[in-house]
Amino acid sequence: MDLKLNGKTAFITGSTSGIGFATAKLLLEEGVKVIINGRQEESVSVAVEKLREMYPMAKVKGLATDFSKAEEVDALLEKLPLVDILINNVGIFSSQSFFETKDKDWFQQIEVNIMSGVRLSRHLLPKMLNANWGRILFISSECATLVPPDLIAYSTTKAAMLAVSRGLAHMTSGTGVTVNTVIPGSTLTEGAKSFLDGVAAKENKTRAEVENEFFSKVRTSSLLERFASVEEIANTITYYASPLSAATNGATIKLDGGSMGGIL
């Protein structure tokens, strides 16, 4: 299917691996000029080279930014060209009890997970409105409503994304710009693989056994009963980044495998 994305420019935060990297690949396949992002110059350069090897004719470059540092974000905004598609994917978390989570941990997650999208949207949305076309996508998490007790700060930031996204969508009324939130469920990113392998080694089990136990004992609400692949999440993100998704605005798109429940 032609998603009519050829020639558009996309900026994806936190995209040297995982969902962001998988989305970059799909957008490049659709003829999008892609700017990827990571915290370190080295990881960004490695990811850019991988993409160029996979898609020699594609237009891809990278910009390194630590979104926990406002001054680096300011520098990034000066470098960004006109962007048609903004995918706010960057996110960090710390697995700690509520009582062990210090103020600095809260503030760092707020800076990276929420304020990155706020600052980028504040810079890019006016330009999208002026051009009468654009897509802003926030990548939240099933934890926004499931709220595991060791991820309260993270869950709070992911829930806040929904309010920011919905509020921005109201500002696009009557235009060709849309703002939506995608909510992935448990996804087999590189981080998830490392976590599963670590538990497997510790408990002398296979990764498959640990994964099965996660859904039978921890994420029992999942109807999918497995981790989604990053490609499965990226497929949907790419569609909502396209002109074909024009009728969807101010929406929360759940890719949670049914874990969050409800009929909406």
GITA-V887104 format. One record per pair of residues at least 12 apart in sequence whose C-alpha atoms are under 10 Angstrom apart, sorted by the first residue. I is the first residue (numbers start at 0). J is the second residue. Records with the same first field share a line. If there is no record, write none. Layout:
I = J / J
This chain:
0 = 29
1 = 29 / 241 / 243
2 = 26 / 29 / 30 / 237 / 238 / 239 / 240 / 241 / 242 / 243 / 244
3 = 29 / 30 / 31 / 241 / 242 / 243
4 = 26 / 27 / 28 / 29 / 30 / 31 / 32 / 83 / 84 / 237 / 238 / 240 / 241 / 242 / 243
5 = 26 / 27 / 28 / 29 / 30 / 31 / 32 / 241
6 = 27 / 29 / 30 / 31 / 32 / 33 / 58 / 83
7 = 26 / 29 / 30 / 31 / 32 / 33 / 81 / 82 / 83 / 84 / 133 / 241
8 = 26 / 27 / 30 / 31 / 32 / 33 / 34 / 58 / 59 / 80 / 81 / 82 / 83 / 84 / 85 / 133
9 = 23 / 26 / 27 / 31 / 32 / 33 / 34 / 35 / 59 / 80 / 81 / 82 / 83 / 84 / 85 / 86 / 133 / 134 / 135 / 240
10 = 23 / 32 / 33 / 34 / 35 / 36 / 60 / 61 / 62 / 79 / 80 / 81 / 82 / 83 / 84 / 85 / 86 / 87 / 88 / 119 / 135
11 = 23 / 33 / 34 / 35 / 36 / 37 / 61 / 62 / 84 / 85 / 86 / 87 / 88 / 89 / 136
12 = 34 / 35 / 36 / 37 / 38 / 62 / 63 / 64 / 66 / 85 / 86 / 87 / 88 / 89 / 90 / 115 / 116 / 119
13 = 35 / 36 / 37 / 38 / 43 / 63 / 64 / 65 / 66 / 86 / 87 / 88 / 89 / 90 / 91
14 = 34 / 35 / 36 / 37 / 38 / 42 / 43 / 46 / 47 / 61 / 86 / 87 / 88 / 89
15 = 35 / 36 / 37 / 38 / 39 / 42 / 43 / 44 / 45 / 46 / 47 / 49 / 50 / 61 / 63
16 = 35 / 36 / 37 / 42 / 43 / 46 / 188 / 189 / 190 / 229
17 = 88 / 186 / 187 / 188 / 189 / 190 / 191 / 228 / 229 / 230 / 232 / 233
18 = 88 / 89 / 138 / 183 / 186 / 187 / 188 / 189 / 228 / 229 / 230 / 231 / 232 / 233 / 234 / 236
19 = 35 / 36 / 86 / 87 / 88 / 89 / 138 / 188 / 229 / 230 / 232 / 233 / 236
20 = 35 / 36 / 46 / 47 / 50 / 229 / 230 / 233
21 = 188 / 228 / 229 / 230 / 231 / 232 / 233 / 234 / 236 / 237
22 = 86 / 229 / 230 / 231 / 232 / 233 / 234 / 235 / 236 / 237
23 = 35 / 50 / 59 / 233 / 237
24 = 49 / 50 / 51 / 53 / 54 / 57 / 59 / 230 / 233 / 237
25 = 230 / 233 / 234 / 236 / 237 / 238
26 = 57 / 233 / 234 / 236 / 237 / 238 / 240 / 241
27 = 50 / 51 / 53 / 54 / 56 / 57 / 58 / 59
28 = 53 / 54 / 56 / 57
29 = 57 / 237 / 241
30 = 56 / 57 / 58
31 = 57 / 58 / 59 / 83 / 84
32 = 57 / 58 / 59 / 60 / 82 / 83 / 84
33 = 47 / 50 / 57 / 58 / 59 / 60 / 61 / 82 / 84
34 = 47 / 58 / 59 / 60 / 61 / 62 / 79 / 80 / 82 / 85
35 = 47 / 59 / 60 / 61 / 62 / 63
36 = 60 / 61 / 62 / 63 / 64 / 65 / 88 / 89
37 = 61 / 62 / 63 / 64 / 65 / 66 / 89
38 = 62 / 63 / 64 / 65 / 66 / 67 / 89
39 = 62 / 63 / 64 / 65
40 = 61 / 62 / 63 / 64
41 = 63
42 = 61 / 63
43 = 60 / 61 / 62 / 63 / 64
44 = 60 / 61 / 62 / 63
45 = 61
46 = 60 / 61
47 = 59 / 60 / 61 / 62
48 = 60 / 61
62 = 75 / 78 / 79
63 = 75
65 = 89 / 111 / 115
66 = 89 / 90 / 107 / 108 / 110 / 111 / 112 / 113 / 114 / 115 / 116 / 118
67 = 91 / 106 / 107 / 108 / 109 / 110 / 111 / 112 / 114 / 115
68 = 107 / 110 / 111 / 115
69 = 110 / 111 / 114 / 115 / 118
72 = 114 / 115 / 118 / 119
73 = 118 / 119 / 122
75 = 119
76 = 118 / 119 / 122 / 123
77 = 122
79 = 119 / 122 / 123
80 = 123
81 = 123 / 126 / 127
82 = 123 / 124 / 126 / 127 / 133 / 134
83 = 123 / 124 / 126 / 127 / 130 / 132 / 133 / 134 / 135 / 176 / 240 / 241
84 = 123 / 124 / 127 / 132 / 133 / 134 / 135 / 136 / 176 / 177 / 239 / 240 / 241
85 = 116 / 119 / 120 / 123 / 124 / 133 / 134 / 135 / 136 / 137 / 178 / 240
86 = 116 / 119 / 120 / 134 / 135 / 136 / 137 / 138 / 179 / 180 / 236 / 237 / 240
87 = 112 / 113 / 115 / 116 / 117 / 119 / 120 / 135 / 136 / 137 / 138 / 139 / 160 / 180
88 = 112 / 115 / 116 / 136 / 137 / 138 / 139 / 181
89 = 111 / 112 / 113 / 115 / 116 / 137 / 138 / 139
90 = 108 / 109 / 110 / 111 / 112 / 113 / 115 / 138 / 139 / 140 / 153 / 156 / 157
91 = 107 / 108 / 109 / 110 / 111 / 112 / 153 / 156
92 = 104 / 105 / 107 / 108 / 109 / 111 / 112 / 149 / 150 / 151 / 152 / 153 / 154 / 156
93 = 105 / 108 / 149 / 150 / 151 / 152 / 153
94 = 147 / 148 / 149 / 150 / 151 / 152 / 153
95 = 148 / 149 / 150 / 151 / 152
96 = 147 / 148 / 149 / 150 / 151 / 152
97 = 148 / 149 / 150 / 151 / 152
98 = 149
99 = 149
100 = 149 / 150 / 151 / 152
101 = 152
102 = 152
104 = 152 / 153
105 = 151 / 152 / 153 / 155 / 156
106 = 152
107 = 152
108 = 152 / 153 / 154 / 155 / 156 / 157
109 = 152 / 153 / 155 / 156 / 157 / 159
110 = 156
111 = 156
112 = 137 / 138 / 139 / 153 / 155 / 156 / 157 / 159 / 160
113 = 137 / 139 / 155 / 156 / 157 / 158 / 159 / 160 / 163
114 = 156 / 160 / 163
116 = 135 / 136 / 137 / 138 / 160 / 163 / 164
117 = 160 / 163 / 164 / 167
119 = 135
120 = 135 / 136 / 163 / 164 / 167 / 178
121 = 167
123 = 135
124 = 167 / 170 / 171 / 176 / 177 / 178
125 = 170 / 171
127 = 171 / 174 / 175 / 176 / 177
128 = 170 / 171 / 172 / 174 / 175 / 176 / 177
129 = 174 / 175 / 176
130 = 174 / 175 / 176
131 = 171 / 173 / 174 / 175 / 176
132 = 171 / 174 / 175 / 176 / 177 / 242 / 245
133 = 171 / 174 / 175 / 176 / 177 / 178 / 240 / 241 / 242 / 245
134 = 175 / 176 / 177 / 178 / 179 / 239 / 240 / 241 / 242 / 244 / 245 / 248
135 = 164 / 167 / 168 / 176 / 177 / 178 / 179 / 180 / 239 / 240 / 248
136 = 164 / 177 / 178 / 179 / 180 / 181 / 236 / 237 / 239 / 240 / 249 / 251
137 = 157 / 160 / 161 / 163 / 164 / 178 / 179 / 180 / 181 / 182 / 236 / 251
138 = 157 / 160 / 161 / 179 / 180 / 181 / 182 / 183 / 236 / 251 / 252
139 = 154 / 156 / 157 / 158 / 159 / 160 / 161 / 180 / 181 / 182 / 183 / 184 / 251 / 252 / 253
140 = 153 / 154 / 156 / 157 / 158 / 160 / 180 / 181 / 182 / 183 / 184 / 185 / 186 / 253 / 254 / 255
141 = 154 / 157 / 158 / 181 / 182 / 183 / 184 / 185 / 253 / 254 / 255 / 256 / 257 / 258 / 259
142 = 154 / 155 / 156 / 157 / 158 / 182 / 183 / 184 / 185 / 255 / 258 / 259
143 = 155 / 156 / 157 / 158 / 159 / 160 / 161 / 182 / 259
144 = 157 / 158 / 258 / 259 / 260
145 = 218 / 220 / 258 / 259 / 260
146 = 158
147 = 217
157 = 182
160 = 179 / 180 / 181
161 = 179 / 180 / 181 / 182 / 249 / 250 / 251
162 = 180 / 249
163 = 178 / 179 / 180 / 249
164 = 177 / 178 / 179 / 180 / 248 / 249 / 250 / 251
165 = 178 / 179 / 180 / 248 / 249 / 250 / 251
166 = 178 / 249
167 = 179 / 248 / 249
168 = 248 / 249 / 250
169 = 248 / 249
170 = 249
171 = 248 / 249
172 = 248 / 249
174 = 245
175 = 242 / 245 / 246 / 248
176 = 242 / 245 / 248
177 = 239 / 240 / 242 / 244 / 245 / 246 / 247 / 248 / 249 / 250
178 = 239 / 240 / 247 / 248 / 249 / 250 / 251
179 = 236 / 239 / 240 / 247 / 248 / 249 / 250 / 251 / 252
180 = 236 / 239 / 248 / 249 / 250 / 251 / 252 / 253
181 = 232 / 235 / 236 / 239 / 250 / 251 / 252 / 253 / 254 / 255
182 = 232 / 251 / 252 / 253 / 254 / 255 / 259
183 = 227 / 229 / 231 / 232 / 233 / 252 / 253 / 254 / 255 / 256 / 258
184 = 218 / 221 / 223 / 225 / 226 / 227 / 232 / 253 / 254 / 255 / 256 / 257 / 258 / 259
185 = 214 / 218 / 221 / 223 / 224 / 225 / 226 / 227 / 228 / 229 / 254 / 255 / 256 / 258
186 = 225 / 226 / 227 / 228 / 229 / 230 / 231 / 232 / 254 / 255 / 256
187 = 210 / 225 / 226 / 227 / 228 / 229 / 230
188 = 226 / 227 / 228 / 229 / 230
189 = 229
191 = 210 / 226
192 = 206 / 210
193 = 206
194 = 206 / 209
195 = 207 / 208 / 209 / 210 / 213
196 = 209 / 210
197 = 209
198 = 210
207 = 225
210 = 224 / 225 / 226
211 = 224 / 225 / 226
213 = 225 / 226
214 = 226
218 = 258 / 259
219 = 258
220 = 256 / 257 / 258 / 259 / 260
221 = 255 / 256 / 257 / 258 / 259 / 260
222 = 255 / 256 / 257 / 258 / 259 / 260
223 = 255 / 256 / 257 / 258
224 = 256 / 257 / 258
225 = 256
226 = 255 / 256
227 = 254 / 255 / 256
231 = 254
232 = 254 / 255
235 = 252 / 253 / 254
236 = 252 / 254
239 = 252
251 = 263
